């Protein structure tokens, strides 16, 4: 989805437009996540960009989309650009050293607290 959303309408008030935009984005993400995964892919990931226009858009995380839309409302922007592109996502394992340290630390702390 590459789209410039307008924040003005002759009949619809801005708060209702913001709700409609958030709903449309949420619906798009859910639709993309329902698609079947290619082989050896763990999940659908998204590349997102937000800005006043396409040229000045910056990379954002999926979880920051609603904040960005609310920010556009608070700044009273006439329009903003939002780009959401699905891509394959792969899970990465945490290094064993970090997992071992966390387990040992919590065991050591438990002994100190019991003494």
N, C-alpha and C positions, 0 to 999 in steps of 0.2 A: 504494500500500500504506500503510494507516494501521493500525498494530497495536501492542498492548501485549504485550510478551514477558515471560513469567514465567521466573524464574531458579531455580525449585525444582520438583522432581518426586519422587514417592515412590520411584521405582525408578532413575531416570537421574541420574547424577552431574553436577555443575555444569559441569566442563570439556567433557563430551560435549554438554550442552545448548548451550553457547556455540558449539561447532563446528557444531551443527545450525542454530542461528540464523544464523551467518555464511554457511553454505551456502544457506539459504533466501533470504537477502537477495541473495547473488550470483546465484542462479538467477533471481530476479525481475528483476534489472537486465538480465541477458542476454536474458531473454524480451522485455522492453520494447524493448531495442535492436534486436531482430530484426524488429520491426514495420516495415511499409513507411512511408517518410517522406512527408509531404505535399509538394506542389509548393513549390519555392523554400526548402526547409528543408535545412540541411547535416548535422545530426546530432540525436540525442535528448539533451537535457540533463535534469538532475534537480534538483528542489527537495527538499532533505532537512532534516528536523528531528529532534532527539534530546533526550530529557529523562526525568526520573523519571516524569512524567505529561504528558498532553497540554497542560495549562495552563502548565506551566513549561518546555516544550520550546524549544530554541534552534535557530537555523539553523546547519547544518553543511555542509561540502562532501562530495561523494560519496566522495572518497578518505579521509575521516575516519570513515567508518562503522565499519570494523573496529576502529579505535582506541577509538571510543566504546563498542562492545560489550565490548571487553577492559577498558575503564575500569569499566563496570558490574559486571563479574566481580570486579575487584580491590577495588571498594568494597563488594562483597557485597550488592548491591541485590536486593530480592525481585522487582522487575519494572522494566521501563523502556519508554518509548514511542518508536517509530521511525516516521517518516513519509517515504515516498519517492514523489514524484509526477513523472511524465515530462512534459516540455514541449519544444517545438521549440527547437532551438539554431541560431544563425546565426554563422558565422565572421566575424571582423572583420580587416581588413587593417591592418598596422602602418603608421604614417605614414612617408612616403618620407624625411623628414629624419632620423629615427632610423636607418633602414637605411643611408643615405648616410654618416652619421657613423661608424657601426660599421665600414663597409668602409674608409673613409679612415684611421681610426685604426689598423686592423690593417695597412694598407699602409705607413703611416708607421713603425710599430713594426718592421716587417720590414726597412725601409731602415736604421733605427738599429742593429738587431742585426747586419746584414751589414757595417757600416762599422767 
